Amino acid sequence: MWLPRQSALRCGRFGVWCGRRLGEVSRSQTSGEAPPRRQCMAVNSRGDTRRPSSIGRATNSRSAMPSNVEIKAKVSDPTRFAEKAAELSQSEGTIIRQHDTFFNCSHARLKLRDFMNGTGQLIFYERPDTDGPKLSRYSISPTSDPLSLRAVLSGALGVKGEVRKERRLFVVGQTRIHLDVVEGLGNYMELEVVMRPQQTVEDGQQVAEELMEQLGVSTESLVTGAYVDLLLKGHTET
């Protein structure tokens, strides 16, 4: 009877330790591309809100998780878009190569981002699949061995899909502007308004919509979901 009792106590301590370790997920600014859907509110391009009671619970229960307001849209003239983004950011932007592997995850998204230089990030996030501005919450953990981590997660969870892209990153205030050339899809842009602690979702939405106008992004060009969703649905370059 002594051995089972001791084993149980040790397992209990280990479980607490694991829980603490899992909670110590490092934060980083990426695109990337970055949240809990069960407690998340989407804001569409008309300013309507959905599930307002849920967002309050999300803010309280997930306050430690960083968040942003995101917009994704198709870009018909990437040269012109890059010129406007460069003018707003007063920079030529930074080129980043990314290979994202999405793993099966029942209630959110889990992806490994390989920067193709021996480094990467494991990113867990949730956001609603709606067009227009939407709130995302995310956790990020860096890795110095993305290939090995990909092999482990592929075996444990299975791969849902992959996305390869070349990203040009511009920064305007608290917003990351991405001009992406996505393999198999074409040219897209993303806006990520990194939320500050005192800001509301409406504040982030206003910043995003003002930048949309300055960059010449129309509401008709907005897209729903992630790049991996578009690839899985059979969208192709146009």
C-alpha positions as CSV (number, residue, x, y, z in Angstrom):
1,M,0.0,0.0,0.0
2,W,2.9,2.4,0.6
3,L,4.3,2.2,-2.9
4,P,1.1,3.1,-4.7
5,R,0.5,6.0,-2.3
6,Q,3.9,7.4,-2.9
7,S,3.6,7.0,-6.6
8,A,0.3,8.8,-6.6
9,L,1.8,11.7,-4.6
10,R,4.7,11.9,-7.0
11,C,2.4,11.9,-10.0
12,G,0.4,14.7,-8.4
13,R,3.4,16.8,-7.9
14,F,4.5,16.2,-11.4
15,G,1.1,17.2,-12.7
16,V,1.3,20.5,-10.8
17,W,4.8,21.1,-12.1
18,C,3.7,20.4,-15.7
19,G,0.8,22.7,-15.4
20,R,3.1,25.5,-14.1
21,R,5.6,24.8,-16.9
22,L,2.9,24.9,-19.6
23,G,1.8,28.2,-18.2
24,E,5.2,29.7,-18.7
25,V,4.8,30.0,-22.5
26,S,7.0,32.9,-23.7
27,R,5.5,35.7,-25.7
28,S,6.8,37.1,-29.0
29,Q,5.6,39.4,-31.8
30,T,5.1,37.5,-35.0
31,S,2.8,37.5,-37.5
32,G,2.1,35.6,-37.3
33,E,0.4,35.1,-37.8
34,A,-1.5,34.9,-33.1
35,P,-6.1,33.1,-29.0
36,P,-9.5,31.1,-27.2
37,R,-12.5,30.8,-29.5
38,R,-14.9,29.6,-26.8
39,Q,-14.4,32.9,-25.1
40,C,-13.7,35.1,-28.1
41,M,-15.6,37.9,-29.8
42,A,-15.4,38.6,-33.5
43,V,-15.8,42.1,-34.8
44,N,-16.9,42.3,-38.5
45,S,-16.2,45.1,-40.9
46,R,-19.5,46.8,-40.1
47,G,-18.6,47.2,-36.4
48,D,-21.2,44.6,-35.3
49,T,-20.2,42.4,-32.3
50,R,-21.0,38.8,-31.6
51,R,-21.3,37.0,-28.3
52,P,-20.6,40.2,-26.2
53,S,-21.1,38.2,-22.9
54,S,-18.4,35.8,-23.9
55,I,-15.7,38.4,-24.4
56,G,-15.9,39.6,-20.9
57,R,-15.3,36.1,-19.6
58,A,-12.5,35.7,-22.1
59,T,-10.8,38.9,-20.9
60,N,-11.0,37.8,-17.3
61,S,-10.0,34.1,-17.8
62,R,-7.3,34.7,-20.4
63,S,-6.0,38.1,-19.4
64,A,-2.4,36.8,-19.3
65,M,-2.6,35.9,-23.0
66,P,-1.5,38.6,-25.5
67,S,-4.1,39.5,-28.1
68,N,-4.4,41.4,-31.3
69,V,-7.1,42.5,-33.8
70,E,-6.5,41.1,-37.3
71,I,-7.5,41.6,-40.9
72,K,-6.7,39.5,-43.9
73,A,-7.3,40.5,-47.5
74,K,-6.4,39.6,-51.1
75,V,-4.0,42.0,-52.7
76,S,-4.5,42.7,-56.5
77,D,-1.5,45.1,-56.8
78,P,1.3,44.1,-54.4
79,T,3.7,46.7,-55.8
80,R,1.3,49.6,-55.0
81,F,0.4,48.1,-51.7
82,A,4.1,47.9,-50.8
83,E,4.7,51.5,-51.7
84,K,1.8,52.6,-49.4
85,A,3.1,50.4,-46.6
86,A,6.6,51.7,-47.0
87,E,5.4,55.3,-46.9
88,L,3.3,54.8,-43.8
89,S,6.1,52.9,-42.0
90,Q,9.0,55.0,-43.3
91,S,10.9,51.7,-44.1
92,E,11.3,49.3,-46.9
93,G,10.1,46.4,-44.7
94,T,11.8,43.2,-43.7
95,I,11.7,40.0,-45.7
96,I,10.9,36.8,-43.7
97,R,10.6,33.3,-45.1
98,Q,8.1,31.1,-43.2
99,H,7.1,27.4,-43.4
100,D,4.0,26.9,-41.2
101,T,2.9,23.4,-40.2
102,F,-0.6,23.1,-38.8
103,F,-1.4,20.2,-36.5
104,N,-4.7,18.7,-35.6
105,C,-6.3,20.6,-32.7
106,S,-9.9,20.2,-31.8
107,H,-10.8,23.5,-30.3
108,A,-8.2,26.0,-31.6
109,R,-5.1,26.2,-33.9
110,L,-1.6,24.9,-33.2
111,K,1.1,25.6,-35.7
112,L,4.9,25.4,-35.9
113,R,6.5,28.2,-37.7
114,D,9.9,27.4,-39.2
115,F,11.9,30.5,-40.2
116,M,14.1,28.3,-42.5
117,N,17.2,29.4,-40.6
118,G,17.3,26.9,-37.7
119,T,14.9,28.7,-35.5
120,G,11.1,28.6,-35.2
121,Q,8.1,29.2,-33.0
122,L,5.3,27.0,-31.7
123,I,2.1,29.0,-31.8
124,F,-1.2,28.3,-30.2
125,Y,-4.1,30.6,-31.1
126,E,-7.8,31.0,-31.4
127,R,-9.8,33.5,-33.4
128,P,-13.2,33.5,-35.1
129,D,-13.3,32.7,-38.8
130,T,-15.0,35.9,-40.0
131,D,-14.0,38.6,-42.5
132,G,-13.1,42.0,-41.2
133,P,-11.4,42.8,-37.9
134,K,-11.3,40.0,-35.4
135,L,-9.9,39.5,-32.0
136,S,-7.2,36.8,-31.6
137,R,-5.4,35.5,-28.5
138,Y,-2.3,33.5,-28.7
139,S,0.7,31.9,-26.9
140,I,4.1,31.5,-28.4
141,S,7.1,29.4,-27.5
142,P,10.4,29.7,-29.4
143,T,12.4,26.7,-30.6
144,S,16.0,26.2,-31.8
145,D,15.1,22.8,-33.4
146,P,11.9,23.2,-35.4
147,L,12.6,20.0,-37.5
148,S,12.7,17.7,-34.5
149,L,9.7,19.4,-32.9
150,R,7.8,19.1,-36.1
151,A,8.5,15.3,-36.2
152,V,7.3,14.9,-32.6
153,L,4.1,16.8,-33.1
154,S,3.4,15.2,-36.5
155,G,3.6,11.8,-34.9
156,A,1.5,12.8,-31.8
157,L,-1.2,14.9,-33.4
158,G,-1.0,14.5,-37.2
159,V,-0.6,17.3,-39.7
160,K,-3.6,19.3,-40.9
161,G,-1.9,21.3,-43.5
162,E,1.2,23.4,-44.5
163,V,1.7,26.9,-45.7
164,R,4.9,28.3,-47.3
165,K,5.2,32.0,-47.8
166,E,7.5,35.0,-48.2
167,R,6.5,37.8,-45.9
168,R,7.4,41.5,-46.1
169,L,6.9,43.0,-42.7
170,F,6.2,46.7,-42.1
171,V,5.5,48.3,-38.7
172,V,3.2,51.3,-38.2
173,G,2.7,52.3,-34.6
174,Q,1.2,49.3,-32.8
175,T,0.4,47.5,-36.1
176,R,2.3,44.9,-38.0
177,I,1.5,45.1,-41.8
178,H,2.3,41.9,-43.7
179,L,2.5,41.6,-47.4
180,D,2.6,37.9,-48.1
181,V,3.3,35.9,-51.2
182,V,1.7,32.5,-50.3
183,E,2.7,29.5,-52.3
184,G,-0.3,28.2,-54.2
185,L,-2.5,31.2,-53.2
186,G,-0.9,34.4,-54.4
187,N,-0.6,37.9,-52.8
188,Y,-2.3,38.7,-49.6
189,M,-2.0,41.2,-46.8
190,E,-2.5,41.0,-43.1
191,L,-2.9,43.7,-40.4
192,E,-2.2,42.8,-36.8
193,V,-3.0,45.5,-34.3
194,V,-1.1,44.5,-31.1
195,M,-3.5,45.3,-28.3
196,R,-2.3,47.3,-25.3
197,P,-3.6,46.4,-21.8
198,Q,-5.9,49.5,-21.6
199,Q,-7.4,49.2,-25.1
200,T,-10.7,47.7,-26.0
201,V,-11.6,45.6,-29.0
202,E,-13.3,48.7,-30.5
203,D,-10.0,50.6,-30.2
204,G,-8.2,47.9,-32.1
205,Q,-10.9,47.8,-34.7
206,Q,-10.7,51.5,-35.3
207,V,-6.9,51.4,-35.8
208,A,-7.3,48.5,-38.2
209,E,-10.0,50.1,-40.3
210,E,-8.1,53.4,-40.5
211,L,-5.1,51.6,-41.9
212,M,-7.3,49.6,-44.3
213,E,-8.4,52.9,-45.8
214,Q,-4.9,54.4,-45.9
215,L,-3.6,51.2,-47.7
216,G,-6.5,51.1,-50.1
217,V,-7.9,47.8,-48.9
218,S,-11.5,47.4,-49.8
219,T,-14.1,45.4,-47.8
220,E,-14.7,43.3,-50.9
221,S,-11.1,42.0,-50.8
222,L,-11.4,40.7,-47.2
223,V,-11.1,37.0,-46.7
224,T,-12.2,34.5,-44.0
225,G,-10.0,32.0,-42.2
226,A,-6.3,31.3,-42.3
227,Y,-4.1,30.6,-45.4
228,V,-4.2,26.9,-44.5
229,D,-8.0,27.0,-44.7
230,L,-7.9,28.5,-48.2
231,L,-5.4,25.9,-49.4
232,L,-7.5,23.1,-48.0
233,K,-10.6,24.5,-49.7
234,G,-8.8,24.4,-53.0
235,H,-8.3,28.1,-53.6
236,T,-5.6,28.8,-56.2
237,E,-3.5,31.8,-57.4
238,T,-5.4,34.3,-59.6
